[in-house]
Amino acid sequence: MKAIIINEFGTSEVLTSIDCPKPTICEGEVLIRTTYTSVNFADIKNRTGNKAKANFPMVLGLDVAGVIEEVFNDSSGFQKGDQVIAFPKNGAYAEFVVAKEQLVFKIPSGVPIEKVAAVPTVLFLSYMLTHQIAAIGQQDAVLIHAASGGVGTMLVQMAKRLGAKQIIGTVSNLEKAPIVYQLGADHVLTYDQFSTNVNELTKGQGVDIVYDSIAGAITEESLTCLAPYGTLVQFGNSGGRAGNIKTADLHNSCRNIKGFSLGTTRALKPELLQQVAQDIFSLVKEDSFQVPIAKIFTLEEMKKAHEFMESRQHQGKILIKI
């Protein structure tokens, strides 16, 4: 089979196409023939060494959509030919991948494969964030950072569907604003003095929930526009720097900060993903639920796909068709 590997950390140039044997499976696992995978920002961090441990050769990628090629025995909950989405064991940039059955989800009939291929990571994440980690109520004003990206476009729709009182998104430049408005945002801002603008838009009250995947200075500034008793959810570090939080900013205002990682949840509590999978598929089945796809590349174009993500010009998901 063909796969894309890295043998060292670095720029997109370290992504290398190879021919290698198909992987084998053990009990509780399935072999999947990949139809699509996607590029997530975690892939960039893993490629550059900002997240992954050096375990070369390494296959990057978090999720796939494809077809079951092989099951271990007849007791499997899957059979050859089932269309599935999955979070593979050892990366996703390959024609065949192995996944634990706990992290494989059968695609119901009527769900378009290309649409569902774009959502395994971003929709599971955004659904759990908005329904469980910091559940949105109808009286909540919500701030969503990186609102035009893969997770951001899901979060905006989640907030709209849950009836948030006010939805504010941030983007790197206002050329990305139209898609955020289209998906349901009331206001779209750039990061320049965003907290001042948020406080003006909320008449000095601030927002009740902040969804932050950037960290660093963005996290720090977000606290200046978070309402008393509000919640900031920190679920990523795309900015590359940790934010500093003062305890006095929390107890005096009764505000709280939560952390969440889909990767940690996949590893430690995969049953939580199983519990929301049917809700995920129900959403994707709806014509009104949009899954913006920025661009589709081939496996051989993986370098270009990574460079496109790093340019931060994309809106929606970057897919790889295999």
Protein Blocks (a to p, Z undefined) as FASTA:
>chain_A
ZZdddfbdcdfklpccdddddddddehiacdddfbdcddfklmmmmnopmbccddddded
jbdcdddfbdfblmbcbdehiacddddfkojabfbdcddfklgccddehiafklmmmmmm
mmmmmmmmmmmmmccdfkbccddehklbmklmmmmmmmmmnopabdcdddfbfklmmmmm
mnopabdcdfehklmmmmmmnnonopfbdcdfkgmmllmmmmmmccehiacddfbjfnop
acdddfklmmmnopacddddfklmmmmmmmlmmmmmmmmmmmmmpmklccddfbacdfkl
mmmmmmmmmnopagcjddddZZ
